[in-house]
Amino acid sequence: MISIDFRGFFTPRFFNNFFPIPATNSPVIGGQTPDFLLPDIRNQTTVRLSDYRGKKNIIVAFTRIFTEKIYCPLCYPHIQQLNESYEDFVEGGTEIFLITSTDRRQSEKIIRDLGLKMPLLSNPSCDVFRTYCVGQALGAPLPAQFIIDRQGILRYKHLFSFLDPNAPIKKLLERSARD
């Protein structure tokens, strides 16, 4: 018999994200992206998106992780693929910011368990998820990926759908290298 540990699942974050809100078309491709300031749990620093303007392309990858023990089955393989391809992105001049709604303690465990190489930004209040209008359902924000060029302009976005939950890694690599 399989047992699932639901400790840490039914938090205020879960109830604030319970009712479905679809992703919207904001921000707009060709426009400036909203700035954010979030803790990078992996590197023990704080990341301000605007600090990367003029330096490198950025992929902001919002991911859906419920707790340090419960991953979205549609996002987990995508996280693994991003992690496996991280060096390819960096060599191409692109940084990846993986953003999760898990808290610091949960995020630290996720980094260890997955052996994450890329920065993991913690956003338990989900305010950055909402600023980027990625939507939410059943206790967590939905996944989405945004490619932002060196000038802070949105060049590509992929919003969640059940038919296509996450952008293919190959497409992210190609689009981030040319933008």
VOGU-3710 file (C-alpha; in Angstrom, 3 decimals, decimal comma):
1> misidfrgff> 0,000/0,000/0,000  1,351/3,403/-0,991  1,251/6,083/1,660  1,449/9,786/0,812  2,600/12,259/3,433  0,291/15,296/3,289  2,052/17,222/6,073  2,748/20,725/4,846  0,138/20,406/2,099  -2,917/22,111/3,624
11> tprffnnffp> -1,354/25,500/4,356  -2,741/29,002/3,831  -0,938/28,917/0,453  -3,024/25,872/-0,537  -6,315/27,549/0,324  -5,301/30,864/-1,307  -4,614/29,002/-4,555  -7,428/26,465/-4,395  -9,986/27,985/-6,754  -9,073/27,868/-10,437
21> ipatnspvig> -7,916/31,084/-12,072  -6,809/30,676/-15,684  -3,556/32,115/-16,968  -3,971/35,370/-18,874  -2,139/37,015/-21,730  -0,166/39,344/-19,445  2,697/40,207/-19,611  2,730/40,904/-23,352  5,414/39,654/-25,727  7,533/42,614/-26,798
31> gqtpdfllpd> 6,882/44,478/-23,544  8,910/44,997/-20,384  8,519/42,291/-17,770  7,635/43,004/-14,157  10,591/43,167/-11,815  10,760/40,967/-8,723  12,949/40,411/-5,700  13,030/36,849/-4,324  15,350/34,751/-2,166  17,495/32,230/-4,017
41> irnqttvrls> 17,457/29,315/-1,602  20,168/27,361/-3,416  22,749/30,160/-3,425  21,636/31,887/-0,195  21,287/35,239/-1,991  18,509/37,533/-3,159  17,677/37,854/-6,846  16,338/41,044/-8,402  15,371/40,395/-12,014  16,313/43,910/-13,142
51> dyrgkkniiv> 19,915/43,331/-11,967  20,342/41,038/-14,998  19,368/43,654/-17,589  22,163/44,244/-20,045  23,927/41,064/-18,892  22,149/37,893/-20,018  18,904/36,353/-21,157  16,713/34,939/-18,420  14,245/32,092/-18,350  11,741/32,540/-15,569
61> aftrifteki> 10,334/29,048/-15,037  7,381/28,979/-12,678  6,891/25,452/-11,420  4,227/23,662/-9,450  5,470/21,919/-6,318  2,986/21,332/-3,525  5,397/20,362/-0,738  8,918/18,997/-0,495  7,362/15,538/-0,865  4,556/16,152/-3,358
71> ycplcyphiq> 5,478/17,295/-6,886  3,112/18,029/-9,728  3,362/14,967/-12,011  3,357/17,270/-15,061  6,095/19,552/-13,680  8,464/17,050/-12,091  9,862/15,732/-15,416  10,227/19,311/-16,665  12,208/20,308/-13,569  14,502/17,318/-14,110
81> qlnesyedfv> 15,005/18,211/-17,789  15,771/21,856/-16,957  18,271/20,708/-14,340  19,933/18,241/-16,739  20,217/20,968/-19,416  21,240/23,796/-17,074  24,869/23,939/-18,275  23,668/24,157/-21,904  21,570/27,205/-21,035  24,399/28,888/-19,120
91> eggteiflit> 26,897/28,211/-21,935  24,413/29,871/-24,316  24,299/33,014/-22,159  21,007/32,287/-20,402  20,269/32,023/-16,681  17,289/30,033/-15,417  15,315/31,099/-12,372  13,104/28,256/-11,179  10,356/29,812/-9,059  8,327/27,722/-6,632
101> stdrrqseki> 5,656/28,524/-4,091  7,285/26,333/-1,445  8,706/27,957/1,673  12,408/28,093/2,598  12,460/24,797/4,529  10,586/22,917/1,797  12,754/24,511/-0,909  15,979/23,463/0,838  14,797/19,850/0,854  13,800/20,056/-2,829
111> irdlglkmpl> 17,268/21,335/-3,756  18,923/18,435/-1,912  16,535/15,751/-3,176  16,711/16,848/-6,821  20,352/17,937/-6,804  19,329/21,256/-8,351  22,084/23,139/-10,153  19,974/26,171/-11,066  18,787/28,901/-8,714  15,552/28,046/-6,881
121> lsnpscdvfr> 13,595/31,153/-5,952  11,036/30,803/-3,165  7,711/32,668/-3,465  5,326/31,199/-0,850  3,115/34,321/-0,936  2,657/33,645/-4,679  2,697/37,380/-5,418  5,194/37,006/-8,289  3,127/34,141/-9,730  0,128/36,502/-9,671
131> tycvgqalga> 2,093/39,428/-11,138  2,967/37,224/-14,109  -0,681/36,030/-14,338  0,193/32,326/-14,603  -3,092/31,173/-13,032  -3,766/28,722/-10,232  -5,747/25,585/-9,391  -6,116/22,989/-6,658  -3,744/24,511/-4,147  -0,846/25,830/-6,217
141> plpaqfiidr> -0,039/28,282/-8,998  0,208/26,834/-12,497  3,504/26,351/-14,325  4,689/28,771/-17,016  7,925/29,728/-18,711  9,032/33,184/-19,877  12,135/34,097/-21,896  13,315/37,619/-21,164  16,079/39,159/-23,262  19,025/41,198/-22,026
151> qgilrykhlf> 16,991/44,405/-22,214  14,208/43,004/-20,010  11,820/42,473/-22,945  9,574/39,413/-22,993  10,422/37,379/-26,101  8,574/34,113/-25,461  6,059/32,699/-23,037  4,464/29,360/-22,481  1,385/29,150/-20,288  0,009/25,933/-18,826
161> sfldpnapik> -2,558/23,822/-20,635  -3,382/20,170/-20,011  -2,332/19,337/-23,574  0,980/21,177/-23,242  1,798/21,836/-19,569  5,405/23,049/-20,002  7,516/24,386/-22,863  9,804/21,782/-24,441  13,423/22,125/-23,297  14,643/22,157/-26,905
171> kllersard> 12,387/25,123/-27,692  13,562/27,007/-24,592  17,194/26,385/-25,546  16,659/27,530/-29,137  14,589/30,601/-28,270  16,817/31,768/-25,420  19,986/31,430/-27,516  18,708/33,632/-30,346  16,955/36,305/-28,322
//
